[in-house]
């Protein structure tokens, strides 16, 4: 990303980054479409009267909203909000679309930009004033049980999504004081950055009937009665791309999983004296063969030293480099170099396509395994305050702490450790220890970490 745009918290996607972004979005779109979600596109502007209808929701965003007050030189009769999220623009339209039980369920999603007046220190892809890659899904259902099932489906969609990216995660139920404004409860996906802080990369919210009652979202039953719908929503942002960079990058730079890398294979011809032509010609032939096999391939024909080219593509995270020099031409082979391990091997030309695909598959699984291994090592159980405090002081990862379930104890855990309570571990086991604040029997394990 280009960070020098002259508005704080707004950044420019550059070509390599935008390709990466689009490959990531293609994965989530595929999973949502498979789960019968349909893509839509809603306007950016939300009239103030619609936005302020849901009081709890506006309280959650009132300090973050950008307002449009003029059209040209004319003052607008009704102020327009730049969407901080889209519940208040989508649900008035749901009220027009929903008439009977036959219109349900509705399962839609969109990928849009949202605006939030972020007052903390802004960081590219992590903390922005314009979030350019906001994927939000919204659903409406006849029964509470159906909405609950939709929450579970959303969790599974996100698990598959992050698994395909090789990004490790924990899922938590957010505490009541940190639940999405207007939701009955919120679930969150968090991953861990190399500096020991967590990054929230996805959320799933059960909205119950809260918005349905405000925006009069009712359906008619077969018997002629009218009931409010039950709703859910769930979203991710470009923090997902930041998570990929964090999970797999190293001291050299990017290290990208092959499925989302803008370039999967880079070919570097290494000519020598009078042997430039055969090397260059074979590089082009190999590029065409691999591209025909469905791979994203690039030949670096720049007039630079091979070492400079190697470093250039390593920094950009290209998973596999193929070197072709005069000796390789003579032996009818190429030299393959993995970005993740630096491992080199010679591959015969006649099996090149098969071997390259096998190598890319191995890189994918190895990156995934390495990321999860480091993540699991950074989630540690801690039943006393001293251990939790030391972990937070060192940014030592995620602490799993027994909790009685009382809000006062939850907030005390945060205040006394200088950490952030991510929430109850989703699908976690029942703890046998006691709450370290009040010494009562713990009802759940909570996860605590320093956060972005």
N, C-alpha and C positions, 0 to 999 in steps of 0.2 A: 504494500500500500504506500501511496505517496502521502506523507504526513504534513506537508507544508501548505495545505490549503488554508486560505486566510480567514477561516471561521473556526473557532475552538470546537473540538469534538467532531469535526466533519473531515472525512478523508476520501482520497481518490483510489478506486480499485485500478491497479495496473494490469496489463494483459495476462501475465503469468498467474497473478492472484485471482483474476476474474475467471480464468479457465478452471482453476482449482475450485473456486466457489461453485461454478456451474456443475462440475462433476459431483460435488457433495450434494447439491440440490437435486440432481437427477436421481440419486439414491433415495432420498426421502420422498420425492414425488412418486417413485415406483412403488414404495411400500404403502403410501397412502392410497394410491389408485387401486392397488391390489385389495385393500381393505374397503373399497367402494366409496372413497371420498372423491369429491369432484372439485376441480379448481375453479375459483371465481376471482374477481378483481373489483374491490370496492374503492370509492373515492377517498382521497386523502383528507378532505375537510369534513368536520363534524359540527353541525350547528350547536351553539351553546345550550339551547333548551333541551336538546336530546342528550347531550353529554352530561348535563347536571341532573338528569332524571333519577339516576341511581345514586343516592346520597353517599353510601359507603364507598362506592367505586370512585366518585369524584374526590372524596377525602383522601383516597389512596394515591391520587395523581395530581392534586391541586397545585403542588409546588413544582411540578414538572412540565406543565402544559405550555406550549407555544400558542399564542392567540393571533389570528389575523383580524385586524380591526378596520382596515380600509381596502376598498377596491379602487385603485387609482387614487384620486384625491377625495373620493366620497367615503364618508364614514358609513360602515355597514350597520343596518338596523339590528342584525343579530351577529354577534361575534362568532368566528369560526375557529375551532381548535384543529391544529395539526395532530392527527391521531397519535396518541401515546400507545394505544392498543385499540382494537376495533369492535369491542362488544357493543358500544353505544351507537355505532354506525350500522352494524350488521343486524342487530335484533329488531329495530323498527321495520326492517325489510322482512324479517321472519314473520312479523305480525301480519304482513300483507300476503305472505306465501302460505301460511298455515291456516287451513280451514277445518279439515277433518282428520281423523286418525289415519286415513289413507295417504295423507301428505307426509307422514312421518315413517321412519326417522329421516332427518336431514343431516347430511355429513358433508361439509364443505371445508375447503382450505384455501389460503392465498399466501403468496410470497410478496411482501411489500416493504416499503420503508416506513419507519415510525420515528417520531421525534419526541425526545424527552430532555427537558432542561436540566441536564446533569451538572451538579455543582461541585462534585468531587473531581479529583484529578482525572482527566480523560486519557484513555489509552486506546490505540488502534485495535479494533475487533473485540475489545474487552469492556470498555466503558466509553460510550459514545453519546453524542447529542442527536445524531441521525443514525439510526440502526438501519442499514441498507438491506439486510437479509433477514427479515422477520417472517418466519413461517408460522402462521397461526391457523389452527383448525377449530371449527365450531360445529357442535352437533346439538340436535334437539330430539327428544324421545317421548313416548307415551308414558312409560312407567319409570319409577325411581330405579328399579332393578336394571332396566335397560341402560340408564345413564351410568350406573355403577359398572356394568359390564363393559361399557364404552371406555371408562377410565382404565380398566384392566387391559383392554385392547390397545389403548394408546401407550400404556407402559410397555407392552410387548413390541409394538412398532418401534418405539425409541430404543429398546434393548437391541433389536435386530439392526437398527440404524447405526448405533454406536459400535456394535460388534463388527459391522462391516467396515467401519472406519478404523478399527483397532484402538478405540479410545476407551480406557477403563472407567468405571463409574460406580457410585453407590446411589441407591434410591432411598429417599427419606420422605416421611410425612412431615411437612413443615409445622412448627408449633403454631398455636392459635394466633399469637401476636405477630406472626410473620406469614399469615395466609394471604393469598391474592384477594384484593379488595372486592367483595361481592361473592366470594366462593364459600362453600360449606367447608371444604378442605382442599389443600394443595399438596401434590407430590412433586419432588424435585430430583433431578439427576445432577450430581456433582462429580467432577473429576479433580485430579490433583496436578498442580503446576510444579515444575522442577524446583521452585523456591520454597516449596512446602505449604503454599496456600491453595485453597480449593477454588474452583471456578464452577459456578452454576451454569450448566449447558442446556438444560431443558426443564420444562415444568408442565404438569398436568393438573387441571382443576375440575373438581366436581362443583358445578354452580347451583345444583339443586333447582329450586323454583324462584330463586332470588330475582334474577333478571326477568324471568317470565312474568312475574307479578307486576313489575315496574312497567314493562313494555306490552303487557296484556297479550302474551303469547298463549292463546287457547286453541284447543282442538275440540271438535264435536265427536262424541262417541257414537257407536251404532245405535244406542238407545236414545240419542238426542241430547244428552247432557254435555256440558262444557267443562273442561279441566285445563289447568295450566300444564305446560310441557315441563320436562326435566332436561337440563342442559349440561354440557361439558365444553371445555376449551383446552387447548394445549399448544405450546409454542417452543420454537428454538430460534436462535439468531446466529450471526457470524461468530459468536463465541465458540460455536462448533468448530470453525476453521482454526481459531486460535488453539482449541483443544488438540486438534490434529498436529499442529506445529509443536505444541508442548509435549505431547505424548511420544513423538517419534524423532524430534529434532535432536541434534547433538552440538558439540562445540564448533563444528564446521559450518553448520547452518541447517537448512531444511533437510528432512529425510522423509519422503512421502510414500505412503502405501501405493502400490501400482494401480489399483482400481480408480484412484482419484488424481493421480499425477498428470499434469498437463502434457508432459512428455514422459512416456514410459521407458523408452530406449533411446539413448543418444549414440550416434555412430561418429567416432573420431578417426578420420583417415590420418595416417602418419607416413607421409611421403618421404622418400629419401633420394636425393640427387636426381637421377634421370628416370626414377621409377614412380613419378607422381601420377602419371596417367592411369596405369593399371589399378593402383590403390584407390583413386577417386572413382573410377568406373565401377569397381566392385562394391564400393560403399553405396553407390546409388542403386545398384542392382539389389543389394541386401535390404536397403531401405524399402524399395518397392515390394519385395517379397514379404517383409514383415508387416508393412502397411496393408497389403492385400489379405493378410491373416487377421486383420482387425486391431493391430497394435498402433499406438501413437508414437511415431518414430521421427527423429530429426537427425540430419547429417550436418555436422559443424564443419563448414568449408572455409571458415575465416582464416586469414593469414596471420595466425598466432602460433606461438610455441605450443606443442601438445600439453605440456604441464599447465599452462595457463588455461587451456580449454578444460582439462580435467577438473581443476579447482572451480572454474566457473560453473560447471554443471553439477558438481558436488554440492555447492552452496545452494543451488536451486532444487535440490532434492530428487533429481532424476534417479529412479531406482536402479537402472542397469546401464552400464557403459560398454560399448563394443569398440575395441581398438583394432584397426586394420593397418598393419605395416607390411613392408616388402617380404619379411619372413613369413607372415601370416598368408600372404598371397601364394608364396612358394609352397607352403604346406596345405593350402586349401582349407584354411581355418580362420577363426577370429579369436581374439582374447576378450573374454567377458569379465567385467569388474563390478561387483555388487556395491551399491552405495552404503548399505547398512553395516556391512562387515569389512569392506575393502578386499574381500576374498577374490582372487583371480583364478581363472581356469580357461584352458583352450577348448574351443568347440569346433568340431568338424562342420564344414559348410553343409554337407548333406543332411545333417540332423539339427541345423541351427534353429528353425522355427519351433520344433518340439522342445529343444533344450531351453530356449529363451522363455517359452511359456511356463516350463517347469520351474525355472529359476525365479520368475516373477511370482509364481504361486508360493515358493519357499520363502521369498522375501516377505510376502504378505503374512504368512503364518508366524514367521520368526519375529517380525515387528510386533504383532499382536501378543505373542507369548512374552516378549521382553517387557512390553508396556504393562501387562497385567501382573507380571512378577514384581516389578518395582512398586506397583500400586498396592498389591497385597502386603508387601513388606512395610508399607507406610500407614496401614490401618492397624492400630494397636489398642488392645483393651486396657483400660485404666480405671480402677475402682476407688482411687483416693485422689484428693485435690492436688496434692504435691506433684504426683506424676503428670496430671493434666496440665498444671501450670508450667512444668518444665518443657512439656511438648509444645505448648503454645509459645513459650519464650524462644524456643529454637526453631519455630515453624516446623516441628518434627512430624508433620503429617496429620492424620485424622485420629482422634481419640474416641474410642467406644466406651461410653460411660453409663452405668446404671442410673435410672431416674424414676422417681416416685410418680411422676405425671402431673405434679402440681406446678402451676405457672410460676409461683414465687421461687421455687427451687430451680426451675429451668432458667429464669433470668439471673438468679444468683450464680449459677454455673457459668454463665457468660461473663458476668461482672467480675467474679473472683479469679477467673482464669485468663481474662482478656482475649477470649476466643468467641466464636460465633456458633450458636447452636443450630446445626443444619436441620435437625429434626429426628423423629423416631426412625430407626432403621426399618425400612419397608420389608415385610416378610422375615424380620429378624426373629431370633429365638427369645423366649422369655428368660430374663436374667434371674440368677439365684442370689445376687448380691443385694446390698442395701444402697439407697440413695446417699451419696457422700455429703449432701447438704443437711438433710433432716434425719438420716439413719433409718427411715422407714423402708419397708420392703419395696424393691424396685418393681415397676410394672412394665417397663420397656427399656431398651438400650437406646441412648441418643448418641449422635455423632457430633463432635465438636472440633472445629478447626479454625485457623486464621483464614479469612476469605478475601477474594477480590471484590 
